[in-house]
Amino acid sequence: MRLFLASYRFGRHAQRLARLVGGPGRVAVVPNACDAWPSAWQAAVTSDLVPLRRAGYAPEVVDLRDHLGQPAALERRLREFPLLWVRGGNTFVLRAQFARSGADRVIPDLLAEDRLAYAGYSAGACVLTPDLHGLDVVDDPQEVVTACGVAPRWDGLGLVPYRIVPHLDSPTDPDGACRRIAERYRAAGVPHHALTDDEVLVVDGDEFERLG
C-alpha cells in the first residue's frame, strides 16, 4: 500500500510523491469533498489541476457522483491511473460520497493490490483514518444531508491506525481549531498525527515516514 497524506496538497515534498508513484503521469483527481459548495466547486477543482500540471502530472477529474451505486464501473475507471489524488473539503461529505459510489470498498482493494498510489490532503487524508469524531469542530456533518441526501457517517476507512489533524498553525485555521482538536486527542490518548501545511505522512509498504 502506498499513501501520501498531507495537510495541504504536496506539503513541501512534491518530489517524495513523485518517487512514490514512479514519476509524474496520469492522475485521477477526486474533488467530492467540495460537493456541498456548488458555487465554489469548479474553482476548487481548478486550484488543484493547475499545480498538478505544473508538477508534470496529467490530471483528470473523476467525479464520484458519476458512479453512484456503480462500484464496478468506478473500479474500471480508477484502474486506468497510477495515482489517485483526493483533495480537501468536508471530510464527512467525502466519506458519504465514498460510500455511495463504493469507493470505500474499491480504493482499499486497489491499494492492497498495489494497483495505484493514493495522495490525499486534508479531508482526503482524514477519510482514511479509523474514526472521524472530533473533526466536526471544523467540518459540518450536516452538510452531508444537503449535499448527499443521507445521514453523515462517523467511521473512516481505517487504512491507517491513527487519526490525522491537518492545518496545524495554518493561515487557513486562524482561530486554532485544529490545534484544539489535536489537544483533545492527546488528552484522550487517541493516536494521531497533527500536521502543518508543510508536513506529510508517507506509507510505502511496511515503511512509514513523517516528513517535516
ABEGO torsion letter per residue (X at the ends): XBBBBBABEAEAAAAAAAAAAGEBBBBBBBAAAAAABAAAAAAAAAAAAAAAAAAGBBBBBBBAAAABGBAAAAAAAAAABABBBBBBEBAAAAAAAAAAAGAAAAAAAAAAAGABBBBBBEAAAAAABABABGAAAABBAAAAAAAAGBBBBABBAGABABBBBBGBGBAABAAGAAAAAAAAAAAAGBBBBBBBAABBBBBBEABBBBBX
